[in-house]
């Protein structure tokens, strides 16, 4: 039998064992490209790891382009990889844009007002990048070329220590509240899909966001193909943040968003 069929060759790694991935350190965000390549942000050692075509045995590590304490990663329809930098830092942060081969795009990393401990990233149907910032209490929009959009950053009181972020099928922006457990909805690039008088970045949820006594601190938000909004409770709300007491499950807002095509590959799309 060959090693792949279960026979271990003396002196060689056990093919049935979990692979040891070089470069892994406190991995956080993860995204999958259209070709199946998996990209992982390593908060612990200022790097990004890729699994070409999803194969961890071919893992590569990338550090160029200003990558520093990366936390979230998304991939747009052109295959560019966007990575947040300087998570958990109160100083201004940046966002790195990598080519599909892992080399940095010219001008990367990109800076913009409001980028401060970027915890979540999302890409809309026009290729714009949306960033939830924990320490500027805002959402930042970058154009596909990495430059800040007019009107960005978008600041609202309810965005206190914003973390998770997702885009729905009408390009509306959904943001998870970490400092104050709630889910906020902002008008995105399709202003016609928002209430009259809205503009990009306007808060279109209630002033304090959607709230519930059952909500805990949100660290991720996702939209499914039925328009349900899902939030991950990673921290409990009843203890101090420094104590890191784990949250309890997921929170669902049924049918509140415009459905998206799943699985999510590249920019958000309608089913």
N, C-alpha and C positions, 0 to 999 in steps of 0.2 A: 504494500500500500504506500501511496505517496503521503508526505506530511499533511497535505490538505484532507486526506481521507482518514486521518487519525493516527498514523504511525509517526512516532517521534524519532528523529534522527539524532544520534548521540552528538552532543556538543552544539546543537542548534536549539533556538527558542521553541517552546511548546506552542504549536500553531493553534491550539484550542484555548490558550490563555488570553486574557484581556491584554491588548497591546499597551506598552508603555509609551505614551505620547511625549515626544521631546517638546520642551517649551511650555508645557501646561503649568499655570500657577494662578490659583483663584479664578478659574474661568467664569465669565458672567454671560454676556450676550452671545447669541448664536443666530446665524442666518444661513439659508441654503440658496445657492445660485441655480439658474435654469439648467446648467449642465450637471447638477448634483453635487458640486463642490460645496463643502461645509466650511463656514468661517466662524471662528470662535475668538472672542475678546478675552485676553488674559490680564485681568486687573493687577495681578500680583507681580508681574515682571515686565510690564511695558511692551507687550508683544501681541500679535495676532497669529493664530494657528489656522492653517487650512488643511482639509482632507480632500485632495483632488478626486473628483468624481465620487466623493463620499467614502474613500478608502483611507482609514486611519493609519494603515501601514505605510502610506506615502506622505505622511504629515510633513508640512513645511512650516517654518516660523518666520515672521516678518516683523521688523522693528523700525523701519525707515518711515519718513514722512511725519515725524513729530509725535509718534504714538507714545502716549504716556498715561498710565492708569486707565486703559480703555475699559469701557463698561458695556456699551451697546454697539451693535453692528447691524446695518441693513444693506441690501443690495438693490440697485435700481434696474430698470429694464435694459439698460446698456451693459449691465454686468459690472458696473463700478461698485466698489465696496466702500461704504461710509462708516467711520469708526469714531466714537466719542473719545475725548481725552480729558484727563485731570478730574475724574470723578472723585467726589468726597473732598475736593479742595475748594476753599473759599475764594481763591484767586481766579481770574478769568481763565476760561478753558477754550479749547479749539475742537475742530472736527477734521479728521484726516480723510482724504479721498484717495483710494487705491485703484490702480488698473486691475483688470481681471487676473493678471499675472502676479499681483502683489506689490508691484512697484508704485511709488507715490506719484500722483498727478502733479504737474507743474503748479506751483503756488500753494501746495498742501504743506502744512495744515491751514485751514481757514478759520479766521476769527470773526466774531460779530458781537455787537453789544447784546448782553443778556446771557451769553454762554458762560455758565458758572455751575460746575458740577452737573454736567449733562448726564441724566440717568436713563433716558429713553429716546429712541429715534423711530421715525416712521417716514415713509415716502408716499406721496400722493400720486394721482393719475397723471399729473404733469411732470413728474420727476422732481418736484420740490421736496426738500428734506425738512422735517419738523422735529424739533428737539425740545424735550421737557427738562427744565432746569430746576434742580433742587434748591440752589442757594440764591437764585435771582427771582424766584417766584414768578416765572414767566415761561412762555413758549416762544422759541425762535424759529423763523422760517428762512431757510437758505434756498436760493434758486439753484437749478441744476449745475450752474457754473461755480457754485460754492460761495457766491456773494449774497449778502443779506437782502431779503425782499423789502420793498418799501413798506413802512409801517411796523416792521419787526424791530424789537421784540414786542410781543403782546402780553401785557401785564393786567392781571385781575386779582383782586384780593383772594378769591377762592383758589387760586393757583399756588397757595402756600406750600412750599416744598414739593412741587410737582415731580412725579416719577414716571410711571408708565404712560405710553401714548400710542394711539392707533388711529387710522383713517378709515372712514366707512365708504360705502359705494357712491356717495354723493360728495366725497372729499371733505366731509365734516370731520373735525378733529376731536377725539375723545381723550381726556387726560385723567390719570389717576392721582388722587391726592394722598400724599404720604403724611404731611404734617397735620392736616385736618382730613380725616377719611371722608372722601366724597369722589364723585366722578363728574367732571366738567365737560361741556360740549362747546366747541368754538366753531365759528363759520370758517370754512376753508377756501380754497381757490374758486369753487363754484358758488359765487354769491347768490345766484338765482335759486339755489337749493336751500337758502336760509330765509328767515322771516324778513318781511319788508323793512328796509332801513338798515339792514346788517351790512357789514363789510368784512373783508378777510380779517380774521383775528377777533371779531366780535364774540362776546360770550352770549350764547343762545340757550344755555341751560339756565335754571334759576340762579340767582345771584350767588348763592353759596354752593352751587352745583347740585347734583342729585345726591341726596343724603338718606341715610337709614341708620337706625340704632344697631342694625346687624353688621354695618360696615366696619372694617378694620383698616389699618394702613395699607394702601395699595402700592405694589411694586411692579405691576404689569397690567396692561389692558389689551384686549383683543376683541375683534368683531368676527362673527361667523356668517355662514351663507344664509342664515335666516334673519340676520339683522340683530341678533342678540349681542349685548355688550357684556363681556366677561372681565372681571377684575380679580387679581390674585392677592390674597391676604398673606403676606410674608411676615409681617410684624403684628403683634397684638397692639391694640390701642389703649389697653388698661395699665400698661407698665411704661416706665421711661424708655425712650429710644435706646439709651446707652446700655440697657439691660438685655436687649435683643431677645425678647420672649416671642416665640414663633406665633404666627397668625393661625387662623382656623379656616382652611379651605378656600373656596371661591365664592364670588358674589356675581349674580346674573341679573341684568336688567333686560327683560324679555321684549324683543322686537322694537327697541327704541331707535336703532340705527338703520341705515341703508345697507342691505346685504352686500357682502363681498364674495368674490370668487375664491374658493379654497381648493387646495392648499395655497398659501400665500407665497408666490414666487415673484420677485420684482415689485414694481409699483402696484398699488391697490387697483383692483378691477371689479366691475360689476359682474355678477354671475351670467 
